[in-house]
Amino acid sequence: MAELRSICVYCGANVGARPDYAEAAEGLGRAIGASGMRLVYGGGAVGLMGILARAAMAAGGPVTGIIPQFLKDREVMLREVSDLIVTTDMHERKRMMFERADAFVALPGGIGTLEEVVEMMTWAQLGRHDKPIVLANVDGFWNPLLELINHMDDSGFIHTKSKVAPIVVDDPVEIVPLLLG
């Protein structure tokens, strides 16, 4: 695996129903910023996205926010990031996030977060990349997805499970040392 210089984090534009989600975003952001790695994320100023990015910046890390034009106002983009990119659409956003990241982490989030991390798993299965994919399994948030992946495998629909299986970490503060280790 290549040297880790950047981590793309997928997460919610809402804070979620549990305080642990916001604490996880803050802890992960601090850890990424303190490590000197670049955070690549969805560009929003609200929800877990805003908490994550502000924590990374407060810890001294560079942050790249990538947001599509149609979400620019709706999600209130975080203008203070070191690098802010406005794309024409979601496809361009996801491609740019992929190209700028050496690893992917999914904090709790909604349908968009799920779609983005599953796309990275799909691309790994298809041999498009071998970058680490980590699920920050805060309070077991990702357990239903892990059960579904096992069900798909048991049912004969996953031909390369080792490439689809994400790294699962319960405490997001442990993610950066794990990836660097």
C-alpha positions in Angstrom: 0.0 0.0 0.0 1.2 3.5 -0.8 2.0 6.0 1.9 -1.1 7.5 3.5 -1.3 11.3 2.9 -5.1 11.7 2.9 -8.2 10.1 4.2 -11.7 10.6 2.7 -14.4 10.5 5.3 -18.0 9.9 4.4 -20.6 11.0 7.0 -23.9 12.6 7.6 -25.0 16.2 7.0 -27.0 15.8 10.2 -25.7 15.0 13.6 -27.8 12.0 14.1 -29.8 10.9 17.1 -27.0 9.9 19.5 -24.3 12.3 21.0 -21.7 9.5 20.4 -21.9 10.2 16.6 -20.8 13.9 17.0 -18.1 12.8 19.5 -16.9 10.2 17.0 -16.7 12.8 14.2 -14.8 15.3 16.4 -12.4 12.6 17.6 -11.7 11.3 14.1 -11.2 14.9 12.8 -8.8 15.7 15.5 -6.8 12.5 14.9 -6.6 13.1 11.2 -5.6 16.8 11.7 -3.0 16.0 14.3 -1.4 13.3 12.1 -0.8 15.9 9.4 -2.8 14.0 6.8 -5.3 15.7 4.6 -9.0 15.3 5.3 -11.1 14.9 2.1 -14.8 15.2 2.8 -18.1 16.4 1.3 -17.6 20.1 2.0 -20.5 20.8 4.3 -20.5 23.0 7.3 -23.4 21.3 9.0 -23.9 17.9 10.8 -21.1 15.4 11.3 -19.4 16.9 8.2 -19.0 20.3 9.8 -17.9 18.8 13.2 -15.3 16.5 11.5 -13.8 19.3 9.3 -13.6 21.9 12.0 -11.9 19.4 14.4 -9.4 18.5 11.7 -8.6 22.2 11.0 -8.4 23.0 14.8 -5.8 20.2 15.1 -3.7 21.8 12.3 -4.6 19.5 9.4 -5.3 20.5 5.8 -8.9 19.9 4.7 -10.3 19.6 1.2 -14.1 20.0 0.9 -15.7 18.8 -2.3 -19.3 19.8 -2.8 -21.6 19.8 -5.9 -23.1 23.1 -7.0 -26.7 22.1 -6.2 -25.7 21.3 -2.5 -23.6 24.4 -2.1 -26.3 26.4 -0.4 -28.5 23.6 0.9 -25.7 22.1 3.0 -24.0 25.4 3.8 -20.5 24.7 2.6 -17.6 25.3 4.9 -15.7 28.2 3.3 -12.8 28.1 5.9 -11.3 24.8 4.6 -7.9 25.0 3.0 -9.1 23.7 -0.3 -12.8 24.0 -1.4 -13.9 22.5 -4.7 -17.4 23.0 -6.2 -18.2 20.3 -8.8 -20.9 20.2 -11.4 -22.6 17.1 -10.0 -22.4 14.2 -7.6 -20.5 11.9 -10.0 -17.7 14.5 -10.4 -17.7 15.0 -6.6 -17.3 11.3 -5.9 -14.6 10.9 -8.6 -12.6 13.8 -7.2 -12.9 12.4 -3.6 -11.7 9.0 -4.8 -8.7 10.5 -6.7 -7.6 12.7 -3.7 -7.9 9.9 -1.1 -5.5 7.2 0.0 -8.1 5.6 2.3 -11.8 5.8 3.0 -13.7 6.0 6.3 -17.4 5.9 6.9 -18.8 7.5 10.0 -22.5 7.1 10.7 -24.7 8.8 8.1 -27.7 8.4 5.8 -28.3 7.0 2.4 -25.6 9.2 0.8 -23.0 7.9 3.2 -24.1 4.4 2.6 -24.0 4.8 -1.2 -20.5 6.3 -1.1 -18.9 3.7 1.0 -20.6 0.8 -0.9 -19.4 2.3 -4.1 -15.8 2.1 -2.8 -16.4 -1.5 -1.8 -17.7 -2.2 -5.3 -14.7 -0.6 -7.0 -12.4 -2.6 -4.7 -14.2 -5.9 -5.7 -13.8 -4.9 -9.4 -10.1 -4.3 -8.9 -10.3 -0.5 -9.4 -8.4 0.2 -6.2 -6.8 -1.5 -3.1 -7.2 1.5 -0.8 -8.3 0.7 2.8 -12.0 1.1 3.6 -12.9 1.5 7.2 -16.3 1.5 8.9 -16.4 3.6 12.1 -18.8 1.3 13.8 -19.9 3.7 16.5 -22.4 1.9 18.8 -22.8 -0.8 16.2 -24.1 1.6 13.6 -22.8 -0.5 10.7 -23.8 -3.9 12.0 -26.8 -4.2 9.7 -24.6 -3.5 6.7 -22.1 -6.1 7.8 -24.9 -8.6 8.3 -26.2 -7.9 4.8 -22.8 -8.4 3.3 -22.5 -11.7 5.0 -26.0 -12.6 3.7 -25.0 -11.7 0.2 -21.8 -13.8 0.5 -23.8 -16.8 1.9 -26.2 -16.4 -0.9 -23.4 -16.6 -3.5 -23.5 -13.1 -4.8 -20.0 -11.8 -3.6 -17.2 -13.4 -5.5 -14.3 -11.7 -3.8 -15.3 -11.2 -0.2 -11.8 -10.3 0.9 -11.9 -7.2 -1.4 -15.4 -6.2 -0.2 -14.8 -6.7 3.6 -14.1 -3.3 5.2 -12.0 -2.9 8.2 -14.4 -2.4 11.2 -13.3 -0.2 14.1 -15.6 0.6 17.0 -13.6 3.6 18.3 -12.9 6.2 15.5 -9.9 7.6 17.4 -8.2 4.2 16.7 -8.6 4.5 12.9 -5.6 6.8 12.1 -3.1 4.8 14.1 -4.4 1.6 12.6 -4.1 3.0 9.0 -0.6 4.4 9.7 0.5 1.2 11.6 
